């Protein structure tokens, strides 16, 4: 049995996690096997997400005064919380993928993305967005393409001058012969 101090410490730690979260998803599950649980945890870990099953009373208390406060009424039944401090797209993709693959054992309750409460439909649309890294690579590609075009145009002037001079030389040789 935990002492009151230990319970307070757990409450403070959970409240701190809730405060740092940029995105959160509340999910429920039933009849989940250990293998499926490990698969879910592995997928979430790869996405940079923390995942834990929480006691509803503790979670409701911890949510008070945090960005997760609007979701406090959803802490009912078996509840697990997936939290992301950086990329909400990665979290949405992982939850959406696992939810689609295991609809009989895993269900989505509610989500929170940058302070806005979202439903499953919105989570799926967020999951279809490219990740932050993909967007950065696309922007860098577009910048690089423009630089390559500029280099090609700059190099074209001396190349064309050399071609014209060679044609003039060839023409004079042909006239002189």
Chimera marker file (.cmm) of the C-alpha trace (Angstrom):
<marker_set name="trace">
<marker id="1" x="0.000" y="0.000" z="0.000" r="1" g="1" b="0" radius="0.5"/>
<marker id="2" x="1.345" y="3.408" z="-0.979" r="1" g="1" b="0" radius="0.5"/>
<marker id="3" x="1.723" y="6.128" z="1.577" r="1" g="1" b="0" radius="0.5"/>
<marker id="4" x="0.107" y="9.514" z="1.120" r="1" g="1" b="0" radius="0.5"/>
<marker id="5" x="3.519" y="11.014" z="0.274" r="1" g="1" b="0" radius="0.5"/>
<marker id="6" x="4.099" y="8.406" z="-2.452" r="1" g="1" b="0" radius="0.5"/>
<marker id="7" x="0.665" y="9.048" z="-3.908" r="1" g="1" b="0" radius="0.5"/>
<marker id="8" x="1.333" y="12.802" z="-3.919" r="1" g="1" b="0" radius="0.5"/>
<marker id="9" x="4.665" y="12.190" z="-5.640" r="1" g="1" b="0" radius="0.5"/>
<marker id="10" x="2.917" y="10.086" z="-8.335" r="1" g="1" b="0" radius="0.5"/>
<marker id="11" x="0.277" y="12.809" z="-8.745" r="1" g="1" b="0" radius="0.5"/>
<marker id="12" x="2.926" y="15.526" z="-9.134" r="1" g="1" b="0" radius="0.5"/>
<marker id="13" x="4.904" y="13.446" z="-11.658" r="1" g="1" b="0" radius="0.5"/>
<marker id="14" x="1.797" y="12.795" z="-13.763" r="1" g="1" b="0" radius="0.5"/>
<marker id="15" x="0.744" y="16.457" z="-13.585" r="1" g="1" b="0" radius="0.5"/>
<marker id="16" x="4.237" y="17.461" z="-14.770" r="1" g="1" b="0" radius="0.5"/>
<marker id="17" x="3.957" y="15.074" z="-17.751" r="1" g="1" b="0" radius="0.5"/>
<marker id="18" x="0.545" y="16.528" z="-18.589" r="1" g="1" b="0" radius="0.5"/>
<marker id="19" x="1.927" y="20.100" z="-18.466" r="1" g="1" b="0" radius="0.5"/>
<marker id="20" x="4.788" y="19.278" z="-20.852" r="1" g="1" b="0" radius="0.5"/>
<marker id="21" x="2.575" y="17.483" z="-23.377" r="1" g="1" b="0" radius="0.5"/>
<marker id="22" x="2.043" y="19.134" z="-26.741" r="1" g="1" b="0" radius="0.5"/>
<marker id="23" x="-0.359" y="16.392" z="-27.808" r="1" g="1" b="0" radius="0.5"/>
<marker id="24" x="-2.213" y="13.681" z="-25.894" r="1" g="1" b="0" radius="0.5"/>
<marker id="25" x="-4.496" y="10.802" z="-26.767" r="1" g="1" b="0" radius="0.5"/>
<marker id="26" x="-6.754" y="8.926" z="-24.358" r="1" g="1" b="0" radius="0.5"/>
<marker id="27" x="-7.420" y="5.365" z="-25.405" r="1" g="1" b="0" radius="0.5"/>
<marker id="28" x="-9.160" y="2.341" z="-24.001" r="1" g="1" b="0" radius="0.5"/>
<marker id="29" x="-8.624" y="-1.344" z="-24.547" r="1" g="1" b="0" radius="0.5"/>
<marker id="30" x="-10.202" y="-4.643" z="-23.619" r="1" g="1" b="0" radius="0.5"/>
<marker id="31" x="-8.889" y="-8.192" z="-23.871" r="1" g="1" b="0" radius="0.5"/>
<marker id="32" x="-5.486" y="-6.919" z="-24.983" r="1" g="1" b="0" radius="0.5"/>
<marker id="33" x="-2.783" y="-9.565" z="-25.005" r="1" g="1" b="0" radius="0.5"/>
<marker id="34" x="0.728" y="-8.921" z="-23.760" r="1" g="1" b="0" radius="0.5"/>
<marker id="35" x="2.060" y="-9.280" z="-27.313" r="1" g="1" b="0" radius="0.5"/>
<marker id="36" x="-0.342" y="-6.621" z="-28.631" r="1" g="1" b="0" radius="0.5"/>
<marker id="37" x="0.489" y="-4.326" z="-25.716" r="1" g="1" b="0" radius="0.5"/>
<marker id="38" x="4.197" y="-4.684" z="-26.410" r="1" g="1" b="0" radius="0.5"/>
<marker id="39" x="3.599" y="-4.021" z="-30.115" r="1" g="1" b="0" radius="0.5"/>
<marker id="40" x="1.684" y="-0.825" z="-29.299" r="1" g="1" b="0" radius="0.5"/>
<marker id="41" x="4.307" y="0.357" z="-26.833" r="1" g="1" b="0" radius="0.5"/>
<marker id="42" x="7.090" y="-0.309" z="-29.374" r="1" g="1" b="0" radius="0.5"/>
<marker id="43" x="5.283" y="1.666" z="-32.092" r="1" g="1" b="0" radius="0.5"/>
<marker id="44" x="4.672" y="4.567" z="-29.718" r="1" g="1" b="0" radius="0.5"/>
<marker id="45" x="8.262" y="4.510" z="-28.461" r="1" g="1" b="0" radius="0.5"/>
<marker id="46" x="9.504" y="4.704" z="-32.073" r="1" g="1" b="0" radius="0.5"/>
<marker id="47" x="7.273" y="7.761" z="-32.553" r="1" g="1" b="0" radius="0.5"/>
<marker id="48" x="8.816" y="9.420" z="-29.466" r="1" g="1" b="0" radius="0.5"/>
<marker id="49" x="5.667" y="9.056" z="-27.384" r="1" g="1" b="0" radius="0.5"/>
<marker id="50" x="5.232" y="8.132" z="-23.721" r="1" g="1" b="0" radius="0.5"/>
<marker id="51" x="2.422" y="5.707" z="-22.982" r="1" g="1" b="0" radius="0.5"/>
<marker id="52" x="1.015" y="4.553" z="-19.678" r="1" g="1" b="0" radius="0.5"/>
<marker id="53" x="-2.126" y="3.108" z="-18.185" r="1" g="1" b="0" radius="0.5"/>
<marker id="54" x="-3.396" y="5.466" z="-15.502" r="1" g="1" b="0" radius="0.5"/>
<marker id="55" x="-5.773" y="5.366" z="-12.595" r="1" g="1" b="0" radius="0.5"/>
<marker id="56" x="-8.748" y="7.530" z="-13.494" r="1" g="1" b="0" radius="0.5"/>
<marker id="57" x="-8.989" y="9.368" z="-10.163" r="1" g="1" b="0" radius="0.5"/>
<marker id="58" x="-5.269" y="10.145" z="-10.202" r="1" g="1" b="0" radius="0.5"/>
<marker id="59" x="-5.414" y="11.287" z="-13.829" r="1" g="1" b="0" radius="0.5"/>
<marker id="60" x="-8.423" y="13.564" z="-13.207" r="1" g="1" b="0" radius="0.5"/>
<marker id="61" x="-6.601" y="15.220" z="-10.307" r="1" g="1" b="0" radius="0.5"/>
<marker id="62" x="-3.364" y="15.520" z="-12.311" r="1" g="1" b="0" radius="0.5"/>
<marker id="63" x="-5.205" y="17.029" z="-15.298" r="1" g="1" b="0" radius="0.5"/>
<marker id="64" x="-6.486" y="19.956" z="-13.216" r="1" g="1" b="0" radius="0.5"/>
<marker id="65" x="-4.683" y="23.123" z="-14.282" r="1" g="1" b="0" radius="0.5"/>
<marker id="66" x="-2.948" y="21.455" z="-17.261" r="1" g="1" b="0" radius="0.5"/>
<marker id="67" x="-3.706" y="21.423" z="-20.994" r="1" g="1" b="0" radius="0.5"/>
<marker id="68" x="-5.448" y="18.049" z="-20.467" r="1" g="1" b="0" radius="0.5"/>
<marker id="69" x="-8.114" y="19.559" z="-18.196" r="1" g="1" b="0" radius="0.5"/>
<marker id="70" x="-10.819" y="19.602" z="-20.944" r="1" g="1" b="0" radius="0.5"/>
<marker id="71" x="-10.386" y="15.830" z="-21.294" r="1" g="1" b="0" radius="0.5"/>
<marker id="72" x="-10.820" y="15.061" z="-17.574" r="1" g="1" b="0" radius="0.5"/>
<marker id="73" x="-14.374" y="13.777" z="-18.012" r="1" g="1" b="0" radius="0.5"/>
<marker id="74" x="-13.056" y="11.020" z="-20.319" r="1" g="1" b="0" radius="0.5"/>
<marker id="75" x="-11.073" y="9.325" z="-17.541" r="1" g="1" b="0" radius="0.5"/>
<marker id="76" x="-13.584" y="6.493" z="-17.124" r="1" g="1" b="0" radius="0.5"/>
<marker id="77" x="-13.170" y="2.763" z="-17.522" r="1" g="1" b="0" radius="0.5"/>
<marker id="78" x="-9.827" y="1.352" z="-18.622" r="1" g="1" b="0" radius="0.5"/>
<marker id="79" x="-7.778" y="4.351" z="-19.695" r="1" g="1" b="0" radius="0.5"/>
<marker id="80" x="-4.308" y="4.749" z="-21.127" r="1" g="1" b="0" radius="0.5"/>
<marker id="81" x="-2.630" y="8.041" z="-21.960" r="1" g="1" b="0" radius="0.5"/>
<marker id="82" x="-0.220" y="8.585" z="-24.846" r="1" g="1" b="0" radius="0.5"/>
<marker id="83" x="1.701" y="11.863" z="-24.570" r="1" g="1" b="0" radius="0.5"/>
<marker id="84" x="3.948" y="13.619" z="-27.058" r="1" g="1" b="0" radius="0.5"/>
<marker id="85" x="6.049" y="16.656" z="-26.231" r="1" g="1" b="0" radius="0.5"/>
<marker id="86" x="7.126" y="17.346" z="-29.808" r="1" g="1" b="0" radius="0.5"/>
<marker id="87" x="5.371" y="15.891" z="-32.846" r="1" g="1" b="0" radius="0.5"/>
<marker id="88" x="1.572" y="15.458" z="-32.726" r="1" g="1" b="0" radius="0.5"/>
<marker id="89" x="1.631" y="13.941" z="-36.224" r="1" g="1" b="0" radius="0.5"/>
<marker id="90" x="3.803" y="11.012" z="-35.096" r="1" g="1" b="0" radius="0.5"/>
<marker id="91" x="1.486" y="10.335" z="-32.164" r="1" g="1" b="0" radius="0.5"/>
<marker id="92" x="-1.594" y="10.545" z="-34.387" r="1" g="1" b="0" radius="0.5"/>
<marker id="93" x="-0.081" y="8.190" z="-36.961" r="1" g="1" b="0" radius="0.5"/>
<marker id="94" x="0.863" y="5.594" z="-34.345" r="1" g="1" b="0" radius="0.5"/>
<marker id="95" x="-2.533" y="5.668" z="-32.606" r="1" g="1" b="0" radius="0.5"/>
<marker id="96" x="-4.482" y="5.691" z="-35.884" r="1" g="1" b="0" radius="0.5"/>
<marker id="97" x="-2.456" y="2.809" z="-37.324" r="1" g="1" b="0" radius="0.5"/>
<marker id="98" x="-2.845" y="0.622" z="-34.236" r="1" g="1" b="0" radius="0.5"/>
<marker id="99" x="-6.530" y="1.517" z="-33.883" r="1" g="1" b="0" radius="0.5"/>
<marker id="100" x="-7.252" y="0.484" z="-37.490" r="1" g="1" b="0" radius="0.5"/>
<marker id="101" x="-5.278" y="-2.758" z="-37.146" r="1" g="1" b="0" radius="0.5"/>
<marker id="102" x="-6.932" y="-3.754" z="-33.835" r="1" g="1" b="0" radius="0.5"/>
<marker id="103" x="-10.469" y="-2.312" z="-33.685" r="1" g="1" b="0" radius="0.5"/>
<marker id="104" x="-11.765" y="-5.180" z="-31.546" r="1" g="1" b="0" radius="0.5"/>
<marker id="105" x="-9.359" y="-4.598" z="-28.633" r="1" g="1" b="0" radius="0.5"/>
<marker id="106" x="-8.359" y="-0.949" z="-28.929" r="1" g="1" b="0" radius="0.5"/>
<marker id="107" x="-10.552" y="2.132" z="-28.976" r="1" g="1" b="0" radius="0.5"/>
<marker id="108" x="-9.837" y="5.831" z="-29.161" r="1" g="1" b="0" radius="0.5"/>
<marker id="109" x="-11.546" y="8.059" z="-26.580" r="1" g="1" b="0" radius="0.5"/>
<marker id="110" x="-10.400" y="11.620" z="-27.194" r="1" g="1" b="0" radius="0.5"/>
<marker id="111" x="-7.289" y="13.543" z="-28.170" r="1" g="1" b="0" radius="0.5"/>
<marker id="112" x="-5.688" y="16.885" z="-27.530" r="1" g="1" b="0" radius="0.5"/>
<marker id="113" x="-3.489" y="18.565" z="-30.129" r="1" g="1" b="0" radius="0.5"/>
<marker id="114" x="-1.904" y="21.902" z="-29.239" r="1" g="1" b="0" radius="0.5"/>
<marker id="115" x="-4.652" y="22.797" z="-26.775" r="1" g="1" b="0" radius="0.5"/>
<marker id="116" x="-7.584" y="21.705" z="-28.973" r="1" g="1" b="0" radius="0.5"/>
<marker id="117" x="-9.692" y="18.660" z="-28.152" r="1" g="1" b="0" radius="0.5"/>
<marker id="118" x="-9.979" y="16.393" z="-31.204" r="1" g="1" b="0" radius="0.5"/>
<marker id="119" x="-12.084" y="13.382" z="-32.157" r="1" g="1" b="0" radius="0.5"/>
<marker id="120" x="-11.004" y="10.254" z="-34.034" r="1" g="1" b="0" radius="0.5"/>
<marker id="121" x="-11.855" y="11.739" z="-37.456" r="1" g="1" b="0" radius="0.5"/>
<marker id="122" x="-9.547" y="14.687" z="-36.832" r="1" g="1" b="0" radius="0.5"/>
<marker id="123" x="-6.795" y="12.411" z="-35.511" r="1" g="1" b="0" radius="0.5"/>
<marker id="124" x="-6.966" y="10.396" z="-38.732" r="1" g="1" b="0" radius="0.5"/>
<marker id="125" x="-6.685" y="13.553" z="-40.829" r="1" g="1" b="0" radius="0.5"/>
<marker id="126" x="-3.703" y="14.677" z="-38.738" r="1" g="1" b="0" radius="0.5"/>
<marker id="127" x="-2.177" y="11.222" z="-39.229" r="1" g="1" b="0" radius="0.5"/>
<marker id="128" x="-2.369" y="11.724" z="-42.997" r="1" g="1" b="0" radius="0.5"/>
<marker id="129" x="-0.234" y="14.863" z="-42.783" r="1" g="1" b="0" radius="0.5"/>
<marker id="130" x="3.474" y="14.519" z="-43.504" r="1" g="1" b="0" radius="0.5"/>
<marker id="131" x="5.712" y="14.508" z="-40.442" r="1" g="1" b="0" radius="0.5"/>
<marker id="132" x="7.795" y="17.505" z="-39.419" r="1" g="1" b="0" radius="0.5"/>
<marker id="133" x="10.936" y="15.920" z="-40.882" r="1" g="1" b="0" radius="0.5"/>
<marker id="134" x="9.199" y="15.256" z="-44.207" r="1" g="1" b="0" radius="0.5"/>
<marker id="135" x="8.021" y="18.878" z="-44.414" r="1" g="1" b="0" radius="0.5"/>
<marker id="136" x="11.508" y="20.179" z="-43.634" r="1" g="1" b="0" radius="0.5"/>
<marker id="137" x="13.034" y="17.931" z="-46.295" r="1" g="1" b="0" radius="0.5"/>
<marker id="138" x="10.479" y="19.161" z="-48.858" r="1" g="1" b="0" radius="0.5"/>
<marker id="139" x="11.245" y="22.804" z="-48.061" r="1" g="1" b="0" radius="0.5"/>
<marker id="140" x="14.988" y="22.155" z="-48.303" r="1" g="1" b="0" radius="0.5"/>
<marker id="141" x="14.450" y="20.375" z="-51.627" r="1" g="1" b="0" radius="0.5"/>
<marker id="142" x="12.548" y="23.371" z="-52.985" r="1" g="1" b="0" radius="0.5"/>
<marker id="143" x="15.293" y="25.739" z="-51.836" r="1" g="1" b="0" radius="0.5"/>
<marker id="144" x="17.950" y="23.496" z="-53.369" r="1" g="1" b="0" radius="0.5"/>
<marker id="145" x="16.103" y="23.248" z="-56.702" r="1" g="1" b="0" radius="0.5"/>
<marker id="146" x="16.067" y="27.030" z="-57.024" r="1" g="1" b="0" radius="0.5"/>
<marker id="147" x="19.788" y="27.196" z="-56.226" r="1" g="1" b="0" radius="0.5"/>
<marker id="148" x="20.507" y="24.535" z="-58.855" r="1" g="1" b="0" radius="0.5"/>
<marker id="149" x="18.526" y="26.466" z="-61.449" r="1" g="1" b="0" radius="0.5"/>
<marker id="150" x="20.447" y="29.628" z="-60.616" r="1" g="1" b="0" radius="0.5"/>
<marker id="151" x="23.771" y="27.827" z="-60.990" r="1" g="1" b="0" radius="0.5"/>
<marker id="152" x="22.646" y="26.377" z="-64.338" r="1" g="1" b="0" radius="0.5"/>
<marker id="153" x="21.692" y="29.847" z="-65.631" r="1" g="1" b="0" radius="0.5"/>
<marker id="154" x="24.944" y="31.388" z="-64.418" r="1" g="1" b="0" radius="0.5"/>
<marker id="155" x="26.981" y="28.615" z="-66.053" r="1" g="1" b="0" radius="0.5"/>
<marker id="156" x="25.026" y="28.938" z="-69.316" r="1" g="1" b="0" radius="0.5"/>
<marker id="157" x="26.476" y="32.353" z="-70.203" r="1" g="1" b="0" radius="0.5"/>
<marker id="158" x="30.170" y="31.320" z="-70.380" r="1" g="1" b="0" radius="0.5"/>
<marker id="159" x="29.244" y="27.957" z="-71.936" r="1" g="1" b="0" radius="0.5"/>
<marker id="160" x="27.182" y="29.640" z="-74.662" r="1" g="1" b="0" radius="0.5"/>
<marker id="161" x="29.957" y="32.188" z="-75.251" r="1" g="1" b="0" radius="0.5"/>
<marker id="162" x="32.452" y="29.344" z="-75.716" r="1" g="1" b="0" radius="0.5"/>
<marker id="163" x="30.106" y="27.585" z="-78.148" r="1" g="1" b="0" radius="0.5"/>
<marker id="164" x="29.603" y="30.778" z="-80.192" r="1" g="1" b="0" radius="0.5"/>
<marker id="165" x="33.366" y="31.473" z="-80.269" r="1" g="1" b="0" radius="0.5"/>
<marker id="166" x="34.003" y="27.894" z="-81.423" r="1" g="1" b="0" radius="0.5"/>
<marker id="167" x="31.412" y="28.279" z="-84.193" r="1" g="1" b="0" radius="0.5"/>
<marker id="168" x="32.984" y="31.578" z="-85.282" r="1" g="1" b="0" radius="0.5"/>
<marker id="169" x="36.435" y="29.918" z="-85.337" r="1" g="1" b="0" radius="0.5"/>
<marker id="170" x="35.088" y="27.005" z="-87.359" r="1" g="1" b="0" radius="0.5"/>
<marker id="171" x="33.386" y="29.390" z="-89.799" r="1" g="1" b="0" radius="0.5"/>
<marker id="172" x="36.598" y="31.441" z="-90.306" r="1" g="1" b="0" radius="0.5"/>
<marker id="173" x="38.593" y="28.253" z="-90.873" r="1" g="1" b="0" radius="0.5"/>
<marker id="174" x="36.054" y="27.137" z="-93.450" r="1" g="1" b="0" radius="0.5"/>
<marker id="175" x="36.247" y="30.529" z="-95.245" r="1" g="1" b="0" radius="0.5"/>
<marker id="176" x="40.063" y="30.587" z="-95.127" r="1" g="1" b="0" radius="0.5"/>
<marker id="177" x="40.431" y="27.128" z="-96.658" r="1" g="1" b="0" radius="0.5"/>
<link id1="1" id2="2" r="1" g="1" b="0" radius="0.2"/>
<link id1="2" id2="3" r="1" g="1" b="0" radius="0.2"/>
<link id1="3" id2="4" r="1" g="1" b="0" radius="0.2"/>
<link id1="4" id2="5" r="1" g="1" b="0" radius="0.2"/>
<link id1="5" id2="6" r="1" g="1" b="0" radius="0.2"/>
<link id1="6" id2="7" r="1" g="1" b="0" radius="0.2"/>
<link id1="7" id2="8" r="1" g="1" b="0" radius="0.2"/>
<link id1="8" id2="9" r="1" g="1" b="0" radius="0.2"/>
<link id1="9" id2="10" r="1" g="1" b="0" radius="0.2"/>
<link id1="10" id2="11" r="1" g="1" b="0" radius="0.2"/>
<link id1="11" id2="12" r="1" g="1" b="0" radius="0.2"/>
<link id1="12" id2="13" r="1" g="1" b="0" radius="0.2"/>
<link id1="13" id2="14" r="1" g="1" b="0" radius="0.2"/>
<link id1="14" id2="15" r="1" g="1" b="0" radius="0.2"/>
<link id1="15" id2="16" r="1" g="1" b="0" radius="0.2"/>
<link id1="16" id2="17" r="1" g="1" b="0" radius="0.2"/>
<link id1="17" id2="18" r="1" g="1" b="0" radius="0.2"/>
<link id1="18" id2="19" r="1" g="1" b="0" radius="0.2"/>
<link id1="19" id2="20" r="1" g="1" b="0" radius="0.2"/>
<link id1="20" id2="21" r="1" g="1" b="0" radius="0.2"/>
<link id1="21" id2="22" r="1" g="1" b="0" radius="0.2"/>
<link id1="22" id2="23" r="1" g="1" b="0" radius="0.2"/>
<link id1="23" id2="24" r="1" g="1" b="0" radius="0.2"/>
<link id1="24" id2="25" r="1" g="1" b="0" radius="0.2"/>
<link id1="25" id2="26" r="1" g="1" b="0" radius="0.2"/>
<link id1="26" id2="27" r="1" g="1" b="0" radius="0.2"/>
<link id1="27" id2="28" r="1" g="1" b="0" radius="0.2"/>
<link id1="28" id2="29" r="1" g="1" b="0" radius="0.2"/>
<link id1="29" id2="30" r="1" g="1" b="0" radius="0.2"/>
<link id1="30" id2="31" r="1" g="1" b="0" radius="0.2"/>
<link id1="31" id2="32" r="1" g="1" b="0" radius="0.2"/>
<link id1="32" id2="33" r="1" g="1" b="0" radius="0.2"/>
<link id1="33" id2="34" r="1" g="1" b="0" radius="0.2"/>
<link id1="34" id2="35" r="1" g="1" b="0" radius="0.2"/>
<link id1="35" id2="36" r="1" g="1" b="0" radius="0.2"/>
<link id1="36" id2="37" r="1" g="1" b="0" radius="0.2"/>
<link id1="37" id2="38" r="1" g="1" b="0" radius="0.2"/>
<link id1="38" id2="39" r="1" g="1" b="0" radius="0.2"/>
<link id1="39" id2="40" r="1" g="1" b="0" radius="0.2"/>
<link id1="40" id2="41" r="1" g="1" b="0" radius="0.2"/>
<link id1="41" id2="42" r="1" g="1" b="0" radius="0.2"/>
<link id1="42" id2="43" r="1" g="1" b="0" radius="0.2"/>
<link id1="43" id2="44" r="1" g="1" b="0" radius="0.2"/>
<link id1="44" id2="45" r="1" g="1" b="0" radius="0.2"/>
<link id1="45" id2="46" r="1" g="1" b="0" radius="0.2"/>
<link id1="46" id2="47" r="1" g="1" b="0" radius="0.2"/>
<link id1="47" id2="48" r="1" g="1" b="0" radius="0.2"/>
<link id1="48" id2="49" r="1" g="1" b="0" radius="0.2"/>
<link id1="49" id2="50" r="1" g="1" b="0" radius="0.2"/>
<link id1="50" id2="51" r="1" g="1" b="0" radius="0.2"/>
<link id1="51" id2="52" r="1" g="1" b="0" radius="0.2"/>
<link id1="52" id2="53" r="1" g="1" b="0" radius="0.2"/>
<link id1="53" id2="54" r="1" g="1" b="0" radius="0.2"/>
<link id1="54" id2="55" r="1" g="1" b="0" radius="0.2"/>
<link id1="55" id2="56" r="1" g="1" b="0" radius="0.2"/>
<link id1="56" id2="57" r="1" g="1" b="0" radius="0.2"/>
<link id1="57" id2="58" r="1" g="1" b="0" radius="0.2"/>
<link id1="58" id2="59" r="1" g="1" b="0" radius="0.2"/>
<link id1="59" id2="60" r="1" g="1" b="0" radius="0.2"/>
<link id1="60" id2="61" r="1" g="1" b="0" radius="0.2"/>
<link id1="61" id2="62" r="1" g="1" b="0" radius="0.2"/>
<link id1="62" id2="63" r="1" g="1" b="0" radius="0.2"/>
<link id1="63" id2="64" r="1" g="1" b="0" radius="0.2"/>
<link id1="64" id2="65" r="1" g="1" b="0" radius="0.2"/>
<link id1="65" id2="66" r="1" g="1" b="0" radius="0.2"/>
<link id1="66" id2="67" r="1" g="1" b="0" radius="0.2"/>
<link id1="67" id2="68" r="1" g="1" b="0" radius="0.2"/>
<link id1="68" id2="69" r="1" g="1" b="0" radius="0.2"/>
<link id1="69" id2="70" r="1" g="1" b="0" radius="0.2"/>
<link id1="70" id2="71" r="1" g="1" b="0" radius="0.2"/>
<link id1="71" id2="72" r="1" g="1" b="0" radius="0.2"/>
<link id1="72" id2="73" r="1" g="1" b="0" radius="0.2"/>
<link id1="73" id2="74" r="1" g="1" b="0" radius="0.2"/>
<link id1="74" id2="75" r="1" g="1" b="0" radius="0.2"/>
<link id1="75" id2="76" r="1" g="1" b="0" radius="0.2"/>
<link id1="76" id2="77" r="1" g="1" b="0" radius="0.2"/>
<link id1="77" id2="78" r="1" g="1" b="0" radius="0.2"/>
<link id1="78" id2="79" r="1" g="1" b="0" radius="0.2"/>
<link id1="79" id2="80" r="1" g="1" b="0" radius="0.2"/>
<link id1="80" id2="81" r="1" g="1" b="0" radius="0.2"/>
<link id1="81" id2="82" r="1" g="1" b="0" radius="0.2"/>
<link id1="82" id2="83" r="1" g="1" b="0" radius="0.2"/>
<link id1="83" id2="84" r="1" g="1" b="0" radius="0.2"/>
<link id1="84" id2="85" r="1" g="1" b="0" radius="0.2"/>
<link id1="85" id2="86" r="1" g="1" b="0" radius="0.2"/>
<link id1="86" id2="87" r="1" g="1" b="0" radius="0.2"/>
<link id1="87" id2="88" r="1" g="1" b="0" radius="0.2"/>
<link id1="88" id2="89" r="1" g="1" b="0" radius="0.2"/>
<link id1="89" id2="90" r="1" g="1" b="0" radius="0.2"/>
<link id1="90" id2="91" r="1" g="1" b="0" radius="0.2"/>
<link id1="91" id2="92" r="1" g="1" b="0" radius="0.2"/>
<link id1="92" id2="93" r="1" g="1" b="0" radius="0.2"/>
<link id1="93" id2="94" r="1" g="1" b="0" radius="0.2"/>
<link id1="94" id2="95" r="1" g="1" b="0" radius="0.2"/>
<link id1="95" id2="96" r="1" g="1" b="0" radius="0.2"/>
<link id1="96" id2="97" r="1" g="1" b="0" radius="0.2"/>
<link id1="97" id2="98" r="1" g="1" b="0" radius="0.2"/>
<link id1="98" id2="99" r="1" g="1" b="0" radius="0.2"/>
<link id1="99" id2="100" r="1" g="1" b="0" radius="0.2"/>
<link id1="100" id2="101" r="1" g="1" b="0" radius="0.2"/>
<link id1="101" id2="102" r="1" g="1" b="0" radius="0.2"/>
<link id1="102" id2="103" r="1" g="1" b="0" radius="0.2"/>
<link id1="103" id2="104" r="1" g="1" b="0" radius="0.2"/>
<link id1="104" id2="105" r="1" g="1" b="0" radius="0.2"/>
<link id1="105" id2="106" r="1" g="1" b="0" radius="0.2"/>
<link id1="106" id2="107" r="1" g="1" b="0" radius="0.2"/>
<link id1="107" id2="108" r="1" g="1" b="0" radius="0.2"/>
<link id1="108" id2="109" r="1" g="1" b="0" radius="0.2"/>
<link id1="109" id2="110" r="1" g="1" b="0" radius="0.2"/>
<link id1="110" id2="111" r="1" g="1" b="0" radius="0.2"/>
<link id1="111" id2="112" r="1" g="1" b="0" radius="0.2"/>
<link id1="112" id2="113" r="1" g="1" b="0" radius="0.2"/>
<link id1="113" id2="114" r="1" g="1" b="0" radius="0.2"/>
<link id1="114" id2="115" r="1" g="1" b="0" radius="0.2"/>
<link id1="115" id2="116" r="1" g="1" b="0" radius="0.2"/>
<link id1="116" id2="117" r="1" g="1" b="0" radius="0.2"/>
<link id1="117" id2="118" r="1" g="1" b="0" radius="0.2"/>
<link id1="118" id2="119" r="1" g="1" b="0" radius="0.2"/>
<link id1="119" id2="120" r="1" g="1" b="0" radius="0.2"/>
<link id1="120" id2="121" r="1" g="1" b="0" radius="0.2"/>
<link id1="121" id2="122" r="1" g="1" b="0" radius="0.2"/>
<link id1="122" id2="123" r="1" g="1" b="0" radius="0.2"/>
<link id1="123" id2="124" r="1" g="1" b="0" radius="0.2"/>
<link id1="124" id2="125" r="1" g="1" b="0" radius="0.2"/>
<link id1="125" id2="126" r="1" g="1" b="0" radius="0.2"/>
<link id1="126" id2="127" r="1" g="1" b="0" radius="0.2"/>
<link id1="127" id2="128" r="1" g="1" b="0" radius="0.2"/>
<link id1="128" id2="129" r="1" g="1" b="0" radius="0.2"/>
<link id1="129" id2="130" r="1" g="1" b="0" radius="0.2"/>
<link id1="130" id2="131" r="1" g="1" b="0" radius="0.2"/>
<link id1="131" id2="132" r="1" g="1" b="0" radius="0.2"/>
<link id1="132" id2="133" r="1" g="1" b="0" radius="0.2"/>
<link id1="133" id2="134" r="1" g="1" b="0" radius="0.2"/>
<link id1="134" id2="135" r="1" g="1" b="0" radius="0.2"/>
<link id1="135" id2="136" r="1" g="1" b="0" radius="0.2"/>
<link id1="136" id2="137" r="1" g="1" b="0" radius="0.2"/>
<link id1="137" id2="138" r="1" g="1" b="0" radius="0.2"/>
<link id1="138" id2="139" r="1" g="1" b="0" radius="0.2"/>
<link id1="139" id2="140" r="1" g="1" b="0" radius="0.2"/>
<link id1="140" id2="141" r="1" g="1" b="0" radius="0.2"/>
<link id1="141" id2="142" r="1" g="1" b="0" radius="0.2"/>
<link id1="142" id2="143" r="1" g="1" b="0" radius="0.2"/>
<link id1="143" id2="144" r="1" g="1" b="0" radius="0.2"/>
<link id1="144" id2="145" r="1" g="1" b="0" radius="0.2"/>
<link id1="145" id2="146" r="1" g="1" b="0" radius="0.2"/>
<link id1="146" id2="147" r="1" g="1" b="0" radius="0.2"/>
<link id1="147" id2="148" r="1" g="1" b="0" radius="0.2"/>
<link id1="148" id2="149" r="1" g="1" b="0" radius="0.2"/>
<link id1="149" id2="150" r="1" g="1" b="0" radius="0.2"/>
<link id1="150" id2="151" r="1" g="1" b="0" radius="0.2"/>
<link id1="151" id2="152" r="1" g="1" b="0" radius="0.2"/>
<link id1="152" id2="153" r="1" g="1" b="0" radius="0.2"/>
<link id1="153" id2="154" r="1" g="1" b="0" radius="0.2"/>
<link id1="154" id2="155" r="1" g="1" b="0" radius="0.2"/>
<link id1="155" id2="156" r="1" g="1" b="0" radius="0.2"/>
<link id1="156" id2="157" r="1" g="1" b="0" radius="0.2"/>
<link id1="157" id2="158" r="1" g="1" b="0" radius="0.2"/>
<link id1="158" id2="159" r="1" g="1" b="0" radius="0.2"/>
<link id1="159" id2="160" r="1" g="1" b="0" radius="0.2"/>
<link id1="160" id2="161" r="1" g="1" b="0" radius="0.2"/>
<link id1="161" id2="162" r="1" g="1" b="0" radius="0.2"/>
<link id1="162" id2="163" r="1" g="1" b="0" radius="0.2"/>
<link id1="163" id2="164" r="1" g="1" b="0" radius="0.2"/>
<link id1="164" id2="165" r="1" g="1" b="0" radius="0.2"/>
<link id1="165" id2="166" r="1" g="1" b="0" radius="0.2"/>
<link id1="166" id2="167" r="1" g="1" b="0" radius="0.2"/>
<link id1="167" id2="168" r="1" g="1" b="0" radius="0.2"/>
<link id1="168" id2="169" r="1" g="1" b="0" radius="0.2"/>
<link id1="169" id2="170" r="1" g="1" b="0" radius="0.2"/>
<link id1="170" id2="171" r="1" g="1" b="0" radius="0.2"/>
<link id1="171" id2="172" r="1" g="1" b="0" radius="0.2"/>
<link id1="172" id2="173" r="1" g="1" b="0" radius="0.2"/>
<link id1="173" id2="174" r="1" g="1" b="0" radius="0.2"/>
<link id1="174" id2="175" r="1" g="1" b="0" radius="0.2"/>
<link id1="175" id2="176" r="1" g="1" b="0" radius="0.2"/>
<link id1="176" id2="177" r="1" g="1" b="0" radius="0.2"/>
</marker_set>
